Amino acid sequence: MTKEEVLMANEELRKQGYTDEVLLDIYYRMFQDGKLNMDQLEELVNLLGYELTDEFKKKNN
């Protein structure tokens, strides 16, 4: 997906009642399941306006 597609999908999900916390949880579960790597997770988190901590990155590498 392109950045624009992700932003549009996030907006649509928000309209359906999903909070940022729920979206972050979904992205994290995708990472845990091996569907996203750390760089992809970080980009998705950043698009929501959040950042992964260095501690999180170290712990999950």
C-alpha positions as CSV (number, residue, x, y, z in Angstrom):
1,M,0.0,0.0,0.0
2,T,1.1,3.5,-0.6
3,K,1.3,6.1,2.2
4,E,-1.9,7.8,0.8
5,E,-3.7,4.5,0.8
6,V,-2.8,3.8,4.4
7,L,-3.9,7.3,5.5
8,M,-7.2,6.8,3.7
9,A,-7.7,3.4,5.3
10,N,-6.9,4.8,8.7
11,E,-9.5,7.6,8.2
12,E,-12.1,5.1,7.0
13,L,-11.5,2.9,10.1
14,R,-11.7,5.9,12.4
15,K,-15.1,6.7,10.8
16,Q,-16.2,3.2,11.7
17,G,-15.2,3.8,15.3
18,Y,-11.7,2.5,15.5
19,T,-9.5,4.5,17.8
20,D,-5.7,5.1,17.3
21,E,-5.1,2.7,20.2
22,V,-7.0,-0.1,18.4
23,L,-5.2,0.6,15.1
24,L,-1.9,0.5,17.0
25,D,-2.8,-2.8,18.5
26,I,-3.8,-4.2,15.1
27,Y,-0.5,-3.1,13.6
28,Y,1.4,-4.6,16.6
29,R,-0.4,-8.0,16.2
30,M,0.5,-8.0,12.5
31,F,4.1,-7.4,13.5
32,Q,3.9,-10.3,16.0
33,D,2.4,-12.6,13.3
34,G,5.3,-11.8,11.0
35,K,3.1,-9.9,8.5
36,L,5.1,-6.6,9.1
37,N,8.8,-6.1,9.8
38,M,10.1,-3.5,12.2
39,D,10.5,-0.8,9.5
40,Q,6.9,-1.3,8.3
41,L,5.5,-1.2,11.8
42,E,7.4,2.0,12.6
43,E,6.1,3.6,9.4
44,L,2.5,2.7,10.2
45,V,2.9,3.9,13.7
46,N,4.4,7.2,12.5
47,L,1.5,7.7,10.1
48,L,-0.8,7.7,13.1
49,G,1.3,10.4,14.7
50,Y,3.2,8.2,17.2
51,E,6.7,6.9,17.5
52,L,8.2,3.6,18.6
53,T,10.6,4.0,21.6
54,D,14.2,2.9,21.3
55,E,13.5,0.4,24.1
56,F,10.6,-1.1,22.1
57,K,12.9,-1.4,19.0
58,K,15.7,-3.1,21.0
59,K,13.3,-5.5,22.8
60,N,11.7,-6.6,19.5
61,N,14.8,-6.9,17.3
